């Protein structure tokens, strides 16, 4: 079937933590069709409320601020108190409408309210549609520790409304492109080549191109999560570029995807240094990231990166699982020591 004839494509995750249906191409206006016959409450942010409240079902709305600074236990406490005010009980349902920050907070709040109630998402950003809202990881930050408090719990549904991307600012689109490239790099060379050959369509948010990119990423991630819900094996590959990327996020509010872009360059250089991937393929990756308006160079004090990377929640004692590239489309996870990582950062992480 030609791509433009597809109205919607649904991907299913059936795991021990529950089932999740991700609907790519569905629309916010149809949200009511997915809600149970029970009290439901919407959690969103001020920007989404401003632009799209007219398309919300007639339900109570809890509106948060915007930005990474709201991803805290204080926001969760505010939501829980609002749920009590709206007389929610164990039969209630929560819908998070927003990007990855809103969906992370919503999923966590729903998972701990009355020991857990049902929830779903309408994903409104490219970054969230291809990554953050899919897979059942929900949580908030604690001081300088990113996503340090959270749970694994699957939303019953995720609606990826591609029309909502039209109101996103350019940097937010770039954030999403970084995660799309990540998915391609770790396990789908054909997707990487598709991005290269459809670059202008992607940058212009051409519907058919974006549909293919979102659907492919959801297919990849849902398949990986199906195998490994709690990140004990295959799912670790999804962290490619994130160890140093998260460190950069702590140093500079660059945006998650933009920080991950720099982290992927670092991880690819580390892989090249260990003779896993060729310099030509690393250069090809960097060229694509640049074409997508993503940063590939940085000049941060190595000590600052080392200090921030040391706060990574994925560390295990003095070691961590690090994702390397063997080639475009193939990743490998190895346990390395923080000493090895810190040595690499000290000698190599000054790019132009």
N, C-alpha and C positions, 0 to 999 in steps of 0.2 A: 504494500500500500504506500503511495507517495506520502512523503512527510506532511505536506500541507493538507492532506485529507484526514490526518489523525486529529481528533478532537482532544483526546486525553489518553495518557498511558499510565497505568497503575503498576507500581512495583510493591512487592509484598516482603515483609520481614516477619518470619514466624520463629520466635525464639523462646527460650525458657522464661524470659522477662515479659512475654506477651507478644501480641501481633501488631504490626504497624503497616498501614497502607499508604503509600506515597503517590499522590495523584499529580502528575506533571501535565500542565495544561488546563487544569480545573480553575474555577474562578471564585473569588471572594464572594460574589453575589449569590453563589450556590451553597454557601456555608451551612445554611439552615437544613439542607438535605442530609447533613452528616451528624447533626446533633441528636442526642438521645432525648426521649421524652422525660426530661428531668430538669431541675433548676440548673441553668448554665450562666456562667459569668465570663466576660471577655477581659483579658489583660493585654494592654497595648502600650505604646508610648505616645507622647504628645504630638509628634510629627505625623504618625500614621493616623491617629485620631482626627487630626486637622484635615488631612487629605481624603480619608476614606470612610469616615464614620457614617456617611450617607449610605454606604453599602453594607453596613453591619446589620445583623439581625437585631430585633428590638430586645436587647438584653442589657443588664447592668454592665458598666464599663469601668475598669480600674486602670487609670492612666499613670504611667511612670514618666520620669524624665528621659533624657537621651544620653548616649555615650557610655563608655566603659565604666565611668565612675558610679553608675547606678547598679552595677552588677555586684551587689553586696548583700550581706545578711540583713542589713537594715531595710532594704527594698523587700526582701522576703517577709520580714516581720510586718511591714506595712500591708502587703498583700494578704497575709493570714488574718490580720485584724479586719480588713475589709470583707473577706469571705465570711467571717463571723458576723459582721454587721449585716451582710446580705442573707443571713440565716442559712448558709450552705451546710449540707450534711454529707454523709457518706455516699449518697446517691447523686450528688451534684457533679457537674462537669465543667472543666475550665478550658477555655480556648485562648491560646497565645497568638496574637496577630502582630507580627513584626519581624525584625531581623533576628540574627543569632542571639543577641543579648536578651531580647524579650522571650524568645523560645527557651533559652537556657534557664532563665529565672522562672518562667511559667512551669516548666517541667519539674523543676526542683520543688517549688511551692506546692504543686499538686501532689507530689510524691510524699511529702511529709505532713500535709494537712489531714488530720484524723487518720494518720498512718497510711494515707494514700487514697486519692480519688482519681477518677478517669480524666484524661485530658487529650487535647489535640492541638494542632498548629495550623495557621495560615502563614506561610513563609513569604515575606515581602521583599527580601534583598537577594541578589544573586549569590552572595556568599552563603547565606542561610539555605537557599534552595539546593545548592550543590554540595553542602557540607554540614553546617551547624545544626540544622533542624532534623537531619536524618541520622538515625543510629542509636538514639536513646541515651546519649550522654547529656546530663542536665546538672548545672551547678553554678556557683558564684565564686568570686574572688575573695581572698582573705588577706587584707593588707597588700603586700607586694607579691603574694603567691596566687598565680592565675589558676582559676578553676580548682582551687584547693578543697572546696567543700561541695560535695555533690553526690549524685546517685546515677546508677544505670536503670533506666525505666523507659519503656517504649511509649510514645504517643499513639493513640488509636489511629489517627490519620494525620497526614501532612498534605496540605493543599499548596501546590507551587503555582501561583498565578503569575504567568509571565508578563501580563499587561502591567502589573504593579511596578515592574522594573523601569518603566518609562520616566518615573518621577525621581529616580535615584541620581544623585550627583555623580560626576565622572569618577572621583576617587573611590566611591563605593562600588561602582562597576568594576574598576581595576582590582579591588579587593577580591571580588568573586572570580575574576579571571585567574588570579594566582592559584586558587584552590582547584580550578578546572585544569590548569597546567599540571598541578601536583598529581591529580588523579591519572592524567595521561602518562606522566613520567614513571609512576610506580608500577603500572600494569597494562597500559593500552597505547602502544605506539601508533596504531591507526588513528586514535583520537588526537594524538599530538600532531600527526600529519594533517588531519582535518582542520585543526586550528590554524596551522601554517597556511593552508590553501584557502581558508575562508576568513582570513584576518579582517578584511574590511567589513564583511557582513557582521562579524562579532562586534567590532567597535561601533557599528551603526545600530546595534541591537536588532538586526534583522530577525524577524520572528522565527523563521524556519531554522536559521543558524543557531539561535539561542535555544530553541526547543531541542535540537540535537545535542547541544553541549550539556544542558541541564539533564536531559533524559539519560545520556551516557554516564554522567557522573553519579546520578542516583542509582543506575544499574550497577555500576562498579561498587559503590559504597554499600548498597543494600546486600549485594552478594558477599562482600567481605564480612559485614556485620552478621549475616546469617551463619557464617562459619565460626565467628569469634565475637560474641556479644560483649565480653568484658575485657577485651584488649589483652589477652594472654598469649597471642601468637600472631596470626595473619593481620589482625587489625592494627598492629603496631606500625605497619607500613604506611598507614594514613598519617603518621606523624612526621613524614619526610619534610624536612625544612623547619620543623616546629621548635626544636630545642633551642637553636640560636634565634629563630624567629620570635619566640616568646620572650627571649632575653632582650631583643631589640624593642619589643613592645613596652617592656618595663622602662627602658632608657628613654625612648621617644614615642610619643603617641602617633605612630605612623599609620595605624590601621592594621588590622590583623593580616589581611591578605598581602598588603605591601611589605609588612615585616617578614611574612613567610617567604615572599619572593626573595628577599635578601638571604633568608635562612636556607632556601633551596640552593642558591648560588654557593653559599658556604659549604653545604653538604655535598654538592657536586664536586667542588674543588677538593674537599677532603677525600672523596671517592677517587678522584683522579690521582691524588697524592699516593693513595694506597693501591694504585694500578688496577682499579676495578673498571673504570670508564675512560674512554679516550678524550683527549683534549678537544678534538673536533666536535664530539657530541656535547661536551660542556659548552663550547662556544655556540653551538646551535641552540641549546636551551636558553642561554643568556640572550641571544638575538631575539628569540620569540618573546621572552619576558619584556624586553625593551620595546618591541613593537606593540605590546599590549599596554604600554605606558606604565610599566612597573619598574621600581628601582632595583638595580642589580649591583650597585656599588655603595659603600658606606665607609666611614672613617670614624669609628668610635674607639675610645680608649679600651684596649684589650682587657684591662682590669675590670672595667665596668661590665663588659659582656660576660666575663668569667663569673663575676659576683652575681649577676642576674641569672645566668644559666644554672648556677648552683641552687637556685630556688625552684628548679623544675620538679613538679610532683611525680615525674616518672622515674626519678632516681631510685636506685636500690642500694642503700649503703653508699659505698664509694664508687659504685658503677651505675651505668644507665644503658638502656637499649637505644642504639643509634641507628638511623635508617640511611643506608648508603645506596648509590645507584651503580648497577653493573652495566647498564646501557639504557637508552631511552625506552621505557616500557617495562623495565625490570628492576625491582628494588630488592635489597637484602638487609635484614636486621641483624646486627651484631651487638653483643654486650661489650662495652668498652669502659675503661676507667675514666673518671673525671680528670685524672691527671693527663691522659692521652688527649682528651678534648681540650683541656686548658692549654696544653702545649701547642696544639694546632691553632687555637685562637690567637695565642701570643705571637706566633711566627707568620701567620697567613692572613688574618682577617683585617687587612687594610687594602681595600679595592678602590679603584677609581671608575 
